[in-house]
Amino acid sequence: MKLKISLGLAVVCAIVAPAFAEWTFVAEPTVNAFIQSSDSTLELQCDRIRFAPAGYEDSEDIVAKQGLSIRFMRDGTTEAGAFQVGPDNASIQIVDNYPVEISFNSAEDYGFILDQLAANASVNLSMVDQDITYGIFDLAGSSAAIKSIRSACGGTAQQTASFEAPEGAVYCGGGAVKRQIEYVILDSPDGEWDALLTVNGKVTRAITAYSFFGNAAAPKGFVVALLGEERSETLVFSDGGKDWLEYGDYQYEKCN
């Protein structure tokens, strides 16, 4: 995905007032910095962005289009740079029943975005195919918050991502959203967390569930459900020499 800086370019878009609020940095339990208005929130984490627009239909629209235009504004009308989020450079999904989560494949891309957020006056999150704005956020104070994120994340948000080949069974695929997924059941659980789920190099704790379907019969080949710390659900299957799992709306086949 090519990045472009277009100095002096006037942006024609729907008029939406920026979110005039202060940026807040939180170190635990998940490193993040966020800004919140009366109807929307923008949150930055070590390797991803979470955006809760004013309406759930906007979240659905972003995921359906699998894209988001991030426009960095030098002032109220001048675009200083832009990044087009799409399936080639990120995975886009709804999490926690509402926010859109954008997880970047390359930390270099995410580093560019953080640099632009720290350097400009506001950011405009809009449709990829039309000049329709989902939300505008004020960036005053974002530089200090982003500096804290980079310090707390140990450089994760600055360096180019390089996903190491996981040990054990690896699942690949996903249709429109490409991922590399691995899971492991722990011999020594961490409290209630008795499994680890690795998605594109990011590790999340999970709880195993072997009776996930309640009173209904489990689908043929069902092995275990992994309930992620971030409320993700992963269903593992094995049948007739075929191994696969379902994560989000996509199926991933064993690929090693």
C-alpha positions in Angstrom: 0.0 0.0 0.0 1.6 3.3 -1.1 1.7 6.1 1.4 1.4 9.6 0.2 2.0 13.1 1.5 -0.1 15.6 -0.3 0.8 19.1 1.0 -1.6 21.8 0.3 -4.5 19.6 -0.8 -7.9 20.9 0.2 -10.2 18.2 1.4 -13.9 18.2 0.4 -15.9 16.3 2.9 -18.9 16.4 5.1 -18.5 19.1 7.9 -18.1 17.4 11.2 -16.8 19.2 14.3 -13.6 17.7 15.8 -13.8 16.0 19.2 -12.4 18.7 21.5 -11.2 16.7 24.4 -7.9 15.7 26.0 -5.8 12.7 25.1 -5.5 10.2 27.9 -2.7 7.6 28.3 -3.4 4.3 30.2 -0.6 1.9 31.0 -2.5 -1.1 32.4 -4.0 -3.6 31.8 -3.7 -2.8 28.1 -1.4 0.0 26.9 -3.5 2.6 25.1 -4.1 6.3 24.5 -7.5 7.6 23.6 -9.6 10.6 23.0 -13.4 10.6 23.5 -16.1 12.9 22.4 -19.8 12.8 23.2 -20.5 10.3 20.5 -17.2 8.6 19.3 -13.9 7.4 20.6 -10.5 6.9 19.0 -8.0 4.6 20.8 -4.4 3.8 20.0 -2.8 0.6 21.2 0.7 -0.9 20.6 -0.1 -2.3 17.1 -3.6 -1.4 16.4 -6.4 1.3 16.4 -9.9 1.0 17.8 -12.5 3.4 16.5 -16.0 3.6 17.9 -18.0 5.9 15.6 -21.2 7.6 16.4 -23.5 4.8 15.2 -23.2 1.0 15.0 -24.2 1.2 11.3 -20.9 3.1 10.7 -18.9 0.2 12.3 -20.8 -2.2 10.0 -20.1 -0.1 7.0 -16.3 0.1 7.6 -16.1 -3.7 8.1 -18.3 -4.4 5.0 -16.1 -2.1 2.9 -13.0 -3.5 4.6 -11.5 -0.1 4.4 -11.0 3.3 6.1 -9.4 6.5 4.9 -7.2 8.1 7.5 -6.6 11.8 6.6 -4.1 13.9 8.7 -5.1 17.5 8.7 -2.5 20.3 9.2 -5.4 22.6 9.9 -9.2 22.5 9.4 -9.0 22.3 5.6 -5.5 21.2 4.5 -4.6 17.6 4.2 -0.9 16.9 5.2 -1.0 13.2 4.6 -3.2 10.1 4.2 -3.2 6.4 4.7 -5.8 4.0 3.1 -6.5 1.0 5.3 -7.5 -2.1 3.4 -7.3 -5.9 3.4 -3.7 -5.7 1.9 -2.3 -3.9 4.9 -4.5 -4.6 7.9 -7.3 -6.7 9.3 -10.6 -4.9 10.1 -13.2 -6.3 12.5 -15.8 -5.3 15.0 -14.8 -6.2 18.6 -16.5 -6.0 21.9 -19.9 -5.7 20.0 -19.2 -2.1 18.8 -15.7 -0.6 18.1 -13.9 -1.2 14.8 -10.5 -2.7 15.4 -7.8 -2.2 12.8 -4.8 -4.4 13.3 -1.8 -3.5 11.1 0.2 -6.2 9.2 3.3 -3.9 9.3 4.6 -1.9 12.2 6.2 0.4 9.7 2.7 1.4 8.4 1.5 1.9 12.0 4.6 3.9 12.8 3.9 6.2 9.9 0.3 6.7 11.2 1.5 7.5 14.7 4.1 9.9 13.4 1.3 11.8 11.4 -1.1 11.7 14.4 1.7 13.3 16.6 2.6 16.0 14.0 -0.8 17.3 12.8 -3.8 19.2 14.2 -6.6 16.8 13.6 -7.4 13.5 11.9 -10.4 12.7 9.7 -11.6 9.1 9.5 -13.7 8.7 6.4 -15.1 6.3 3.8 -12.7 4.8 1.3 -14.9 5.5 -1.7 -16.7 8.7 -0.8 -16.0 12.0 0.9 -18.2 11.0 3.9 -16.7 11.4 7.3 -17.2 9.0 10.2 -15.4 11.2 12.7 -12.8 14.0 13.2 -10.6 14.1 16.2 -8.4 16.9 17.6 -4.7 15.9 17.9 -3.6 18.5 20.4 -1.7 16.6 23.1 -1.5 13.5 21.0 2.3 13.7 20.7 2.9 13.2 24.4 0.4 10.3 24.5 2.0 8.6 21.5 5.5 9.0 23.0 4.1 7.2 26.1 2.7 4.4 24.0 6.0 3.9 22.2 7.9 3.8 25.4 5.5 1.4 27.1 5.3 -0.9 24.1 9.1 -1.2 23.9 9.3 -0.1 20.3 6.6 -2.4 19.0 4.8 0.5 17.4 8.0 1.7 15.6 9.7 -1.3 14.1 8.7 -3.3 11.0 6.7 -6.3 12.0 8.2 -9.7 11.4 6.0 -12.6 12.3 8.0 -15.6 13.4 6.9 -19.0 12.2 4.9 -20.4 15.2 5.7 -23.8 16.6 3.1 -26.5 16.2 -0.1 -26.4 14.1 -0.5 -23.3 12.0 -3.8 -22.2 10.3 -3.9 -19.9 7.3 -6.4 -18.4 5.0 -9.5 -16.4 5.7 -10.8 -15.2 2.4 -10.9 -11.4 2.4 -9.0 -11.2 5.7 -5.7 -13.1 5.6 -4.3 -14.3 9.0 -1.8 -16.8 10.4 -3.2 -18.4 13.5 -1.9 -20.8 16.1 -3.1 -22.0 19.5 -1.7 -23.9 22.4 -3.4 -25.5 25.4 -1.3 -24.6 28.5 0.0 -27.3 30.9 0.0 -24.7 33.7 -3.0 -22.3 33.3 -2.6 -18.7 34.2 -5.6 -18.4 36.5 -8.7 -19.0 34.4 -6.7 -18.6 31.2 -5.6 -22.1 30.0 -4.7 -21.4 26.4 -2.8 -19.0 24.2 -4.0 -17.8 20.8 -1.5 -16.2 18.3 -3.0 -14.2 15.4 -0.4 -12.6 13.1 2.2 -12.7 15.8 0.0 -11.2 18.5 -0.6 -13.4 21.5 -3.8 -13.4 23.5 -4.8 -15.4 26.5 -7.9 -17.6 26.1 -10.2 -19.9 28.0 -11.0 -23.3 26.5 -14.7 -24.5 26.3 -15.6 -28.0 25.3 -19.4 -27.6 25.6 -19.6 -24.4 23.7 -23.0 -25.1 22.0 -25.1 -25.6 25.2 -27.9 -28.2 24.7 -27.4 -28.2 20.9 -25.3 -31.0 19.4 -21.8 -29.8 18.5 -21.0 -29.6 14.7 -19.1 -32.6 13.3 -15.4 -32.5 14.1 -15.7 -29.9 16.8 -12.6 -30.1 19.2 -12.6 -27.0 21.4 -13.6 -23.4 21.5 -11.1 -20.7 22.5 -12.7 -17.7 24.2 -10.1 -14.9 23.9 -9.4 -12.2 26.5 -10.5 -9.6 24.0 -13.8 -11.5 23.5 -12.9 -13.2 20.3 -14.2 -16.7 19.7 -12.2 -19.4 17.9 -13.7 -22.8 17.1 -11.3 -25.6 16.4 -12.3 -28.6 14.2 -10.7 -31.9 13.1 -12.4 -34.5 10.9 -11.4 -37.1 8.4 -7.8 -36.0 8.3 -8.8 -32.3 7.8 -8.0 -29.7 10.4 -9.4 -26.2 10.4 -10.7 -23.4 12.7 -13.2 -20.7 12.5 -12.2 -17.2 13.7 -14.5 -14.3 13.2 -16.4 -14.8 10.0 -13.7 -16.8 8.2 -12.4 -20.3 8.1 -8.7 -21.1 8.3 -7.1 -24.4 7.1 -4.1 -26.1 8.7 -1.1 -25.1 6.6 2.0 -26.7 8.0 
